[in-house]
Amino acid sequence: MKTVLLLLAIVLLAHPLHAQQMDSLQYAQGYLYYHTYGTGTPVIILSGGPGNSYLQQEEVAITLSRSYKSILLEQRGTGRSIPTPFDSTTITLQAEVEDVKRLLDHLHIQQGIIYGHSWGAMLAMCFAAAYPERVRTLVLANPGYYKISEENFAVHVANLRVRLGLTDLQLLDSLTTKVSGGRAGAADSLELDKLGRLSYIYNKSMLDSMLKKINAGKPNIKMRQLLIQDLFRVHYDVSKTLPRYKGPVHVIAGRQDALAFYTYDLKIIRPSIQLHWIQESGHFPMFEQAKPFYDTLFTVLKTVR
């Protein structure tokens, strides 16, 4: 019996259930790492943040790999893809856009299906605007800002705060003050993270289990800060550039997402966008309502020609 179990373990190790291949490509300031899952028509997957680990969207890559070749990029400034120097000269919106093109060129993909979540959707739209001929279809999951502005940021924050009760708001403000003043401990930071995520989730009872997926991998805060600064510097606004891309755009979004107003605005900017709402879901429908999310995602991908 022990021999049988040992052989079974060896077989499982040799043939993992979710086989993936990690590779990289070189550019002037370093290496870009990416992960490939499955076979078939390639789908480029861009995680959110900015600065989040690729691992946050790995479940999407694994699920899609049943029928497609999922290619999950470790974006510049995250994970192993750290440029030299790592500063405002190498972490820019333009650099991130060019990295997507580098990946397509490296993989000999003339026209790609681009999937992006949150910030990844923003990057996907920027890439489509810069290189419209290289995009076959855009699939945007809960897209973030279509335009960087103080007004949109204020709406974003207000939508998050209105979803919290008075006690939670008081605790949130207290913890934020402690963290910004350098007086917070590990427990304070953990509690602040949980409170900050409450407004992004519809089913609050799922908070702890979802946090494990949302916080998969370690985000790179430096990359996040540098890129946000650059977004303000270049006055990021896809309402002025996305019309260059004439192909199909699908948006899959949680109906109860605090950032859903961005999706409505995108529909105004581009009326041809196909909206697919996931009920009883916030900003992470792939975790909160997995079955309807993946049913919708596979249905959308089947329409790609």
C-alpha positions in Angstrom: 0.0 0.0 0.0 2.8 2.4 0.9 4.4 1.7 -2.5 1.2 2.5 -4.3 0.8 5.8 -2.4 4.4 6.7 -3.2 4.0 6.1 -6.9 0.7 8.1 -6.9 2.5 11.0 -5.2 5.3 10.9 -7.8 2.8 10.9 -10.7 0.9 13.9 -9.2 4.1 15.8 -8.7 5.2 15.1 -12.3 1.8 16.1 -13.7 0.4 18.9 -11.6 -3.3 19.6 -11.9 -2.7 23.2 -12.9 0.5 22.9 -14.9 2.1 26.2 -15.8 5.3 27.4 -17.3 7.2 30.5 -16.2 9.3 32.3 -18.7 10.8 35.8 -19.3 11.8 38.2 -22.0 14.6 40.7 -21.8 14.4 44.4 -22.4 16.7 47.4 -21.8 16.0 47.8 -18.1 15.6 44.2 -17.1 13.3 41.2 -17.6 9.6 40.7 -17.8 8.3 37.5 -16.4 5.1 35.8 -17.5 3.3 32.5 -16.8 1.5 30.3 -19.3 -1.3 27.9 -18.5 -3.1 25.5 -20.9 -3.1 25.4 -24.7 -5.3 26.9 -27.5 -6.2 30.4 -28.4 -4.0 32.8 -26.3 -5.6 35.2 -23.8 -3.4 37.9 -22.2 -4.3 38.4 -18.5 -3.5 41.7 -16.8 -3.9 41.9 -13.0 -5.1 44.9 -11.0 -3.6 47.3 -8.6 -1.5 48.9 -9.9 1.2 47.0 -8.1 -0.7 43.8 -7.3 0.9 40.4 -7.7 0.0 38.4 -10.8 -1.2 35.7 -8.3 -4.4 37.7 -7.7 -5.6 36.7 -11.1 -4.0 33.3 -11.3 -7.4 31.6 -10.5 -8.7 33.2 -13.7 -5.7 32.0 -15.7 -6.1 28.4 -14.4 -9.9 28.4 -15.1 -9.5 29.7 -18.6 -6.7 27.2 -19.3 -9.4 24.5 -19.6 -10.1 25.8 -23.1 -7.5 28.6 -23.8 -3.8 29.4 -23.4 -3.7 31.8 -20.5 -0.7 34.1 -20.4 -0.4 36.0 -17.1 2.1 38.8 -17.0 4.1 39.9 -14.0 3.8 43.6 -14.8 6.8 45.9 -14.7 7.5 46.8 -11.1 5.7 43.7 -9.6 6.9 40.3 -8.6 10.2 39.4 -10.4 9.8 42.0 -13.1 11.8 44.8 -11.4 13.5 47.2 -13.7 16.9 48.9 -13.1 16.7 51.6 -12.1 13.4 51.3 -10.3 12.1 54.8 -10.3 10.0 57.3 -12.1 12.0 56.9 -15.3 11.2 53.3 -15.7 7.7 53.0 -14.1 5.4 54.9 -16.4 2.1 54.3 -18.1 3.8 54.3 -21.5 6.4 51.7 -20.3 3.6 49.4 -19.1 1.8 49.8 -22.4 5.0 49.0 -24.3 5.5 45.9 -22.1 2.2 44.4 -23.3 3.4 45.0 -26.9 6.8 43.3 -26.1 4.9 40.3 -24.7 2.8 40.0 -27.9 5.8 40.4 -30.1 7.8 37.9 -28.1 5.0 35.3 -28.3 4.3 36.1 -32.0 0.7 37.1 -31.4 -0.4 39.4 -34.1 -3.8 40.2 -32.6 -4.4 39.3 -28.9 -7.5 38.8 -26.7 -6.7 41.1 -23.8 -8.4 40.5 -20.4 -7.8 43.0 -17.6 -9.2 43.4 -14.1 -9.5 46.9 -12.4 -6.2 48.6 -13.1 -5.4 45.8 -15.6 -8.5 46.9 -17.5 -7.2 50.5 -17.6 -3.9 49.2 -19.0 -5.7 47.0 -21.5 -7.7 50.1 -22.8 -4.5 52.1 -23.0 -2.8 49.4 -25.0 -5.8 49.1 -27.3 -5.7 52.9 -27.9 -2.0 52.9 -28.6 -2.0 49.7 -30.8 -5.5 49.1 -32.0 -4.4 46.8 -34.7 -2.9 44.4 -32.1 -6.1 43.8 -30.2 -8.7 41.3 -31.2 -11.1 41.8 -28.3 -11.0 43.6 -25.0 -12.5 41.9 -22.0 -12.6 44.2 -19.0 -13.5 43.0 -15.5 -14.7 45.7 -13.1 -12.6 48.4 -14.9 -11.0 51.2 -12.8 -10.7 54.8 -13.7 -11.4 55.9 -17.3 -10.1 59.3 -16.4 -7.8 60.4 -13.6 -9.2 63.5 -11.9 -9.7 64.8 -8.4 -13.5 64.7 -9.0 -13.4 61.0 -9.9 -11.2 60.2 -6.9 -13.6 62.0 -4.6 -16.6 60.0 -6.0 -14.5 56.8 -5.5 -13.8 57.6 -1.9 -17.3 58.7 -1.1 -18.8 55.5 -2.6 -16.5 53.4 -0.4 -17.3 55.4 2.8 -21.1 55.4 2.2 -21.0 51.5 2.4 -19.6 51.6 5.9 -21.4 52.2 9.2 -20.6 54.9 11.7 -18.5 52.6 14.0 -16.5 51.2 11.0 -15.9 54.7 9.7 -14.6 55.9 13.0 -12.3 53.0 13.3 -11.1 53.4 9.7 -10.2 57.0 10.2 -8.5 56.2 13.5 -6.4 53.5 12.0 -5.6 55.6 8.9 -4.2 58.3 11.2 -2.1 55.8 13.1 -0.7 54.3 9.9 0.1 57.6 8.3 1.8 58.7 11.5 3.9 55.6 11.7 2.4 54.5 15.0 0.5 51.4 13.7 1.5 47.8 14.5 0.9 44.7 12.4 -2.5 44.1 13.9 -3.5 47.7 13.1 -2.4 47.3 9.5 -4.3 44.1 9.1 -7.5 45.6 10.6 -7.1 48.6 8.3 -6.8 46.3 5.3 -10.0 44.4 6.3 -11.9 47.6 6.8 -10.7 49.0 3.5 -11.9 45.9 1.7 -15.3 45.8 3.3 -16.8 48.3 0.8 -15.5 46.3 -2.2 -17.4 43.1 -1.2 -21.1 42.5 -1.3 -21.3 39.5 0.9 -19.5 40.6 4.1 -19.5 37.0 5.5 -17.0 36.1 2.7 -14.5 38.8 3.8 -11.8 36.6 5.3 -11.9 33.9 2.6 -11.8 36.6 -0.1 -9.0 38.5 1.5 -6.8 35.4 1.0 -7.4 35.6 -2.7 -7.4 39.4 -3.0 -4.0 39.6 -1.1 -2.4 36.6 -2.9 1.2 37.5 -3.4 2.8 40.7 -2.1 1.8 44.0 -3.8 4.6 46.4 -4.7 3.7 49.6 -3.0 6.6 51.5 -4.6 5.4 50.6 -8.1 1.8 51.6 -7.2 2.9 55.1 -6.0 5.2 55.7 -9.0 2.5 54.7 -11.5 -0.3 56.7 -9.9 2.0 59.7 -10.0 2.6 59.2 -13.7 -1.1 58.7 -14.4 -1.7 62.2 -12.9 1.3 63.6 -14.8 0.1 62.4 -18.2 -3.6 63.3 -17.4 -4.7 59.7 -18.1 -8.1 59.9 -20.0 -9.2 57.0 -22.2 -12.3 58.9 -23.3 -10.0 60.8 -25.7 -8.0 57.8 -26.9 -10.1 54.6 -26.8 -12.1 55.6 -29.9 -8.9 54.7 -31.9 -9.7 51.0 -31.2 -12.7 49.9 -33.3 -13.0 46.3 -32.1 -15.4 44.7 -29.6 -15.3 45.6 -25.9 -17.0 43.5 -23.2 -17.3 44.6 -19.6 -18.0 42.0 -16.9 -18.7 43.8 -13.6 -20.2 43.3 -10.2 -23.5 45.2 -10.1 -22.9 46.3 -6.5 -19.3 47.4 -7.1 -18.5 50.8 -5.5 -16.6 51.6 -8.7 -19.5 50.6 -11.0 -19.9 54.3 -12.0 -16.7 53.9 -14.1 -18.4 51.2 -16.1 -21.5 53.4 -16.7 -19.2 56.2 -17.8 -17.4 53.9 -20.2 -20.8 52.9 -21.7 -21.5 56.6 -22.3 -18.1 57.1 -23.9 -18.5 54.0 -26.1 -22.1 53.0 -26.5 -21.2 49.8 -28.4 -19.6 48.3 -25.2 -21.4 45.0 -24.2 -22.1 45.1 -20.5 -22.5 41.9 -18.5 -23.6 42.5 -14.9 -23.0 40.0 -12.1 -25.6 40.3 -9.4 -24.7 40.3 -5.6 -21.1 41.1 -6.3 -18.7 43.9 -5.6 -15.3 44.5 -7.2 -14.1 40.9 -7.3 -16.9 38.8 -9.0 -14.3 36.1 -9.9 -14.1 35.3 -6.2 -17.5 36.4 -4.9 -19.7 35.0 -7.7 -17.4 32.6 -9.4 -19.9 30.5 -11.4 -21.9 33.3 -13.0 -18.6 35.2 -13.6 -16.9 32.3 -15.4 -20.1 31.3 -17.3 -20.2 34.9 -18.6 -16.4 35.0 -19.4 -16.5 31.8 -21.4 -19.6 32.9 -23.2 -17.9 36.2 -24.1 -14.8 34.4 -25.3 -16.8 32.0 -27.5 -18.0 35.1 -29.5 -14.5 36.0 -30.4 -13.7 35.5 -34.1 
